[in-house]
Amino acid sequence: MVRMNTMRTFFDGHAPHWDGYQRPSDFEQVGRIIDRVAPGPADQVLDVGCGTGILVPFLEAKGVRRYLGMDISPGMAAQFRRKHAHRDLLVGDFTEENLRPGSFTLVIVFNAFPHFDDGERVFARSFQLLRPGGRLVVAHSMNREQLDEHHRKAGRAVENHVLIADAELRRLYKQAGFVDVTVENTDHFYSCGRRPPAASSAARRSTRPGLRPRQAE
Ligand SMILES: C[S@@+](CC[C@H](N)C(=O)[O-])C[C@H]1O[C@@H](n2cnc3c(N)ncnc32)[C@H](O)[C@@H]1O
């Protein structure tokens, strides 16, 4: 909780200047990542740790209409509302929120994952909130090495917020139930997993732990 409050205060303090920190190359990376994700008008998007809403124009350009931003920092939320008054926003802790399970087709955690205390919970909650076939994307406009260095220099509140290793991230996706997992650390960071489509979700539900599907019927 202390870590959480310190971090919230940190982002509240940076919120008024946040958009000014972004370099043209950051926006180029956002564009590449959103091109890769390729959302569309049929998507229902949850933007976790949305900050001031950097992703909003990129998602709108792809035709996304149904969008919910969520952020724990009231300062970031105030900037978001100033820029994107027409968009839905929730102020709160994603790991404690009470959203309806199965309501989203895409959960994006952009430039935010290392700030969460409990990575397992982020994956488990995302899985619950996604419809069968929906995707969780955890991405950064920098690669892992640049990001860790950036956090080390950014101040005490975030200096230890490192991005976990690829293998650990894959483990979290798989443990939560995601399939088709991709993790790539290039000049930016991109990872994605899919909640299995309905048929295989139903098969999983009908399987009691330790029993094969046939035995569970
Ligand atoms: C580095 S900023 C990135 C903001 C935005 N995604 C962007 O790229 O500009 C990380 C954001 O995650 C938010 N955040 C951190 N922990 C959170 C939590 N538990 N629930 C919701 N938001 C959280 C912070 O308040 C902050 O706005």
The ligand as an ORCA input file, in Angstrom:
! r2SCAN-3c Opt
* xyz 0 1
  C       4.160      5.181    -17.121
  S       2.473      5.649    -16.951
  C       1.846      5.268    -18.570
  C       0.561      5.964    -18.897
  C       0.040      5.701    -20.303
  N      -0.263      4.298    -20.520
  C       1.043      6.200    -21.321
  O       1.649      5.373    -22.034
  O       1.224      7.409    -21.413
  C       1.824      4.295    -15.954
  C       0.415      4.534    -15.504
  O      -0.058      3.376    -14.814
  C      -0.892      3.812    -13.759
  N      -1.027      2.732    -12.773
  C      -0.043      2.216    -12.004
  N      -0.533      1.261    -11.194
  C      -1.859      1.164    -11.466
  C      -2.912      0.360    -10.959
  N      -2.701     -0.537     -9.973
  N      -4.150      0.500    -11.483
  C      -4.382      1.396    -12.464
  N      -3.418      2.209    -12.973
  C      -2.172      2.090    -12.486
  C      -0.176      5.055    -13.232
  O      -1.004      5.891    -12.461
  C       0.290      5.706    -14.532
  O      -0.628      6.644    -15.040
*
